[in-house]
Amino acid sequence: MKYNFSTLSLKDIEGKELKGHDVHKALADGLYVGATDLDLVEIAMKIHKGEEVEIDKVETEKIKQYIKGEKCVLVAFAKKAILDYIDSVK
C-alpha cells in the first residue's frame, strides 16, 4: 500500500481542521526512535520528509502496533487519525 502521511490533518472534536500540526513528523520521530528493525527506520525517514511510502502488510501492522503501544507518545486523537488513515487506504 502507498501512504502519504503528510496529507493527514488533525481535526478537533467539532471536525474543524487544526492548523500547524505536522502529525507525520511526530509519527516519523516516534517510529525512528522506537523502531526495532531497519525497515521501519527507512520508512520513518521518508515519512518525516513528507514523501509517499510504500508499506507492505507486515510493516503496516508493525506501525499500527507501535501507534497502539505504550511507547507512542502521540495523543489519542492523533493516534486515531493515523489509524483511520491507514485503514482508509485500499
C-alpha positions in Angstrom: 0.0 0.0 0.0 1.1 3.6 -0.7 0.7 6.2 2.1 1.5 9.9 2.2 1.2 10.8 5.9 2.0 14.4 5.2 -1.6 14.8 3.7 -3.0 13.8 7.1 -4.7 16.6 9.0 -5.9 16.6 12.6 -9.4 17.8 13.5 -10.9 18.9 16.7 -14.0 17.4 18.3 -16.2 19.5 16.1 -14.4 18.4 12.9 -12.6 21.6 12.3 -9.0 21.2 11.0 -6.2 22.1 13.4 -3.6 24.1 11.7 0.1 23.9 12.4 0.3 20.2 13.4 2.8 18.1 11.4 1.5 14.8 12.6 3.5 13.0 10.0 6.7 14.3 11.6 5.7 13.3 15.1 4.8 9.8 13.8 8.2 9.6 12.0 10.1 10.8 15.0 8.5 8.1 17.2 9.0 5.3 14.7 12.6 6.3 14.2 13.4 6.2 17.9 11.2 3.2 18.7 11.9 1.1 15.6 13.3 -2.4 16.3 14.1 -3.2 12.7 15.9 -1.3 10.0 13.0 -1.3 7.5 11.0 1.0 9.9 13.9 3.4 10.2 14.0 3.9 6.5 10.2 4.3 6.4 10.3 6.8 9.2 12.9 8.9 7.4 10.7 9.1 4.3 7.6 9.9 6.3 9.5 12.7 8.0 10.4 14.2 4.7 6.8 14.1 3.6 7.4 11.5 0.9 4.9 8.9 -0.2 5.9 5.5 1.2 5.0 2.0 0.1 4.4 -0.2 3.0 3.6 -3.9 2.9 1.1 -5.6 5.3 3.8 -6.7 7.8 5.2 -3.2 8.1 1.8 -1.7 8.3 0.9 -4.0 11.2 4.2 -3.0 12.9 3.4 0.6 12.6 -0.2 0.1 13.9 1.2 -1.8 16.9 3.7 1.0 17.6 0.9 3.5 17.5 -1.3 1.4 19.8 1.6 0.7 22.2 2.8 2.4 25.3 6.0 3.8 23.6 4.0 6.0 21.3 3.8 9.5 22.8 1.1 10.8 20.4 -2.2 11.9 22.0 -5.2 9.7 21.4 -6.9 11.8 18.8 -3.7 11.9 16.7 -3.3 8.1 17.0 -7.0 7.7 15.9 -6.4 10.0 12.9 -3.4 8.0 11.8 -5.0 4.6 12.3 -8.2 5.8 10.5 -6.0 7.0 7.6 -4.1 3.7 7.4 -7.4 1.8 7.4 -8.9 4.0 4.7 -6.1 3.3 2.2 -7.0 0.5 -0.1 
